Amino acid sequence: MNTENKKKITPLLNKSDTNFLDDYWSRYKKLLFESRDDKNLLQMRDSFLETSQKNGKLIFVGNGASASLSSHAATDFTKQAKVRSIAFNDHNLITALSNDYGYENWVQKALELYSEKNDRVVFISVSGKSKNLIKGMDFAIKNGLGTSSLTGSNPENELREKCKNSLWVNSNAYNIVESIHTIWITSIIDIIVGNPEYKVS
């Protein structure tokens, strides 16, 4: 056995780890499990249902982990909640439009190509200041599309400021904001379904 490549095994919980976790959970426990914004949550639910009733679709878009959540949301809203949805998270679409029109403009261009009357665009962003999303928001507003946003960080972030139908997390920690966004999105689906635990097939 090659002992040179053998990593040193440290105790499962050393003092440094314990201190970190104590601080981590005390800092985020309340935020993670008590982040209730029922009024705006139900307002967003109603806007999604209104979009569906008008025969429009939801268009979810974000960057990074928010792009992954966009795909998850579009699938579950369509499958579970019966609210037709799509997500702009195809690598071919993103790279082709970014290559041809610039990364800051690809969301706007995708909306030009895929959005229709009565659609609602749901922008998901921790910072709320990604330029490609802001340009997409401006296009959506200018062209009469519905807009919703889920953001974090600065309460005066641009996506939140431009959008009345919004949910905001009071944190700068990306993993915490993304986790709460996921909880909020899936809770809206559960509210529409009318049951927090149900078969998905």
TIDREN-218008 format. One record per residue (C-alpha): residue in three letters; x, y, z; residue number from 1. Coordinates in steps of 0.25 Angstrom, whole numbers, plus 5000, padded with zeros to 4 digits. Layout:
BEGIN
residu/x/y/z/num
ALA/X/Y/Z/NUM
...
This chain:
BEGIN
residu/x/y/z/num
MET/5000/5000/5000/1
ASN/5005/5014/4996/2
THR/5006/5021/5009/3
GLU/5010/5034/5002/4
ASN/4997/5036/4996/5
LYS/4989/5033/5008/6
LYS/4981/5045/5014/7
LYS/4982/5048/5029/8
ILE/4969/5044/5036/9
THR/4964/5055/5045/10
PRO/4954/5053/5056/11
LEU/4939/5053/5051/12
LEU/4936/5065/5059/13
ASN/4948/5073/5064/14
LYS/4947/5086/5072/15
SER/4948/5095/5060/16
ASP/4937/5087/5053/17
THR/4928/5088/5065/18
ASN/4930/5103/5066/19
PHE/4927/5105/5051/20
LEU/4915/5097/5052/21
ASP/4910/5104/5064/22
ASP/4911/5117/5058/23
TYR/4906/5112/5045/24
TRP/4893/5106/5050/25
SER/4890/5118/5060/26
ARG/4892/5128/5048/27
TYR/4883/5120/5038/28
LYS/4873/5112/5046/29
LYS/4863/5123/5048/30
LEU/4865/5128/5034/31
LEU/4864/5114/5027/32
PHE/4851/5109/5035/33
GLU/4844/5122/5038/34
SER/4845/5130/5025/35
ARG/4831/5132/5024/36
ASP/4825/5143/5014/37
ASP/4811/5137/5013/38
LYS/4805/5150/5006/39
ASN/4815/5150/4995/40
LEU/4816/5135/4994/41
LEU/4801/5134/4991/42
GLN/4801/5146/4982/43
MET/4811/5139/4974/44
ARG/4803/5126/4974/45
ASP/4791/5135/4969/46
SER/4799/5141/4958/47
PHE/4804/5128/4953/48
LEU/4790/5122/4953/49
GLU/4785/5135/4946/50
THR/4795/5133/4935/51
SER/4791/5118/4933/52
GLN/4776/5122/4933/53
LYS/4779/5132/4922/54
ASN/4786/5121/4914/55
GLY/4800/5127/4916/56
LYS/4812/5119/4921/57
LEU/4822/5122/4932/58
ILE/4837/5124/4927/59
PHE/4847/5121/4938/60
VAL/4861/5127/4936/61
GLY/4873/5129/4945/62
ASN/4889/5127/4945/63
GLY/4897/5116/4952/64
ALA/4889/5108/4963/65
SER/4877/5117/4960/66
ALA/4877/5112/4946/67
SER/4876/5098/4951/68
LEU/4865/5102/4960/69
SER/4858/5108/4948/70
SER/4858/5094/4941/71
HIS/4853/5087/4954/72
ALA/4842/5098/4955/73
ALA/4837/5097/4941/74
THR/4836/5082/4941/75
ASP/4829/5081/4954/76
PHE/4819/5093/4951/77
THR/4816/5086/4938/78
LYS/4815/5072/4943/79
GLN/4810/5074/4958/80
ALA/4802/5087/4958/81
LYS/4797/5086/4943/82
VAL/4803/5100/4940/83
ARG/4810/5100/4927/84
SER/4824/5104/4929/85
ILE/4838/5105/4922/86
ALA/4852/5108/4926/87
PHE/4863/5115/4919/88
ASN/4874/5105/4923/89
ASP/4878/5098/4910/90
HIS/4893/5099/4908/91
ASN/4891/5100/4893/92
LEU/4881/5111/4894/93
ILE/4890/5119/4904/94
THR/4903/5117/4897/95
ALA/4897/5120/4883/96
LEU/4890/5133/4887/97
SER/4902/5137/4896/98
ASN/4911/5135/4884/99
ASP/4903/5143/4874/100
TYR/4897/5154/4883/101
GLY/4906/5154/4896/102
TYR/4904/5148/4909/103
GLU/4897/5160/4915/104
ASN/4887/5160/4904/105
TRP/4884/5145/4903/106
VAL/4872/5145/4912/107
GLN/4865/5157/4905/108
LYS/4867/5150/4892/109
ALA/4862/5137/4897/110
LEU/4849/5144/4901/111
GLU/4848/5150/4888/112
LEU/4848/5136/4882/113
TYR/4840/5128/4892/114
SER/4830/5138/4899/115
GLU/4816/5139/4895/116
LYS/4804/5148/4900/117
ASN/4800/5145/4914/118
ASP/4813/5138/4918/119
ARG/4820/5141/4931/120
VAL/4835/5141/4933/121
VAL/4840/5137/4947/122
PHE/4854/5142/4949/123
ILE/4862/5135/4960/124
SER/4875/5141/4965/125
VAL/4882/5142/4978/126
SER/4888/5156/4976/127
GLY/4877/5161/4968/128
LYS/4887/5169/4959/129
SER/4891/5160/4948/130
LYS/4891/5168/4935/131
ASN/4886/5157/4926/132
LEU/4874/5156/4935/133
ILE/4872/5171/4937/134
LYS/4872/5173/4922/135
GLY/4862/5161/4921/136
MET/4853/5168/4932/137
ASP/4853/5181/4924/138
PHE/4849/5174/4911/139
ALA/4838/5166/4918/140
ILE/4832/5179/4925/141
LYS/4833/5187/4912/142
ASN/4826/5176/4904/143
GLY/4815/5174/4914/144
LEU/4819/5161/4920/145
GLY/4816/5157/4934/146
THR/4829/5157/4943/147
SER/4832/5151/4956/148
SER/4845/5150/4964/149
LEU/4852/5142/4975/150
THR/4864/5149/4980/151
GLY/4873/5151/4992/152
SER/4885/5160/4997/153
ASN/4882/5175/4996/154
PRO/4867/5178/4998/155
GLU/4868/5189/4988/156
ASN/4874/5179/4977/157
GLU/4870/5183/4963/158
LEU/4861/5171/4960/159
ARG/4853/5173/4972/160
GLU/4852/5188/4970/161
LYS/4846/5186/4956/162
CYS/4836/5175/4960/163
LYS/4824/5176/4969/164
ASN/4822/5161/4969/165
SER/4834/5157/4977/166
LEU/4840/5149/4988/167
TRP/4853/5153/4995/168
VAL/4862/5146/5005/169
ASN/4869/5154/5015/170
SER/4883/5147/5014/171
ASN/4896/5149/5005/172
ALA/4899/5134/5007/173
TYR/4897/5127/4993/174
ASN/4894/5113/4998/175
ILE/4884/5118/5008/176
VAL/4877/5128/4998/177
GLU/4876/5117/4988/178
SER/4871/5107/4998/179
ILE/4860/5116/5002/180
HIS/4856/5119/4988/181
THR/4855/5104/4985/182
ILE/4846/5103/4998/183
TRP/4837/5115/4993/184
ILE/4836/5110/4979/185
THR/4832/5096/4983/186
SER/4823/5101/4994/187
ILE/4815/5109/4983/188
ILE/4813/5096/4975/189
ASP/4809/5088/4988/190
ILE/4799/5099/4991/191
ILE/4793/5098/4977/192
VAL/4792/5083/4978/193
GLY/4786/5085/4992/194
ASN/4794/5074/4999/195
PRO/4809/5075/5004/196
GLU/4811/5060/5002/197
TYR/4806/5053/4989/198
LYS/4809/5043/4979/199
VAL/4817/5049/4967/200
SER/4813/5038/4957/201
